[in-house]
């Protein structure tokens, strides 16, 4: 079993675990990790290079109890608005399916679709449009810290 597989198994176990009860002398701090999956033009398949990146940092954080994951699909500005909305929905669902396939509870992963409403780069160049064909993933959880 390779390192990434072990990390994903560890993360799956952490994500599947029920939220722990915290002792009175501990506090919790929020933890947010963001990842991005990029897509080809008019495509909704997660690229192999992005698959590992989606989980790498999260899997390495063993002291975090993950609570929610949000996958938000985006498109570039090319094409009709309705098509782009549906494409961004498919991209978000594809990322959710990938994460669920790695062991995340489906109820924990929400999806959103923004089409071309929130570009991360200008849509005036091919490079900018490529950056906008993405799904942003946000993992939110908590970790215990000593009370101050």
CORVEN-V565094 format. One record per helix or strand of 2 or more residues. SS is the DSSP state (~ for helix, > for strand). FROM is the first residue (numbers start at 1). TO is the last residue. If there is no record, write none. Layout:
{{SS	FROM	TO} {SS	FROM	TO}}
This chain:
{{~	3	16} {>	26	38} {~	48	60} {>	65	73} {~	81	101} {~	106	108} {>	109	113} {~	126	132} {>	134	146}}
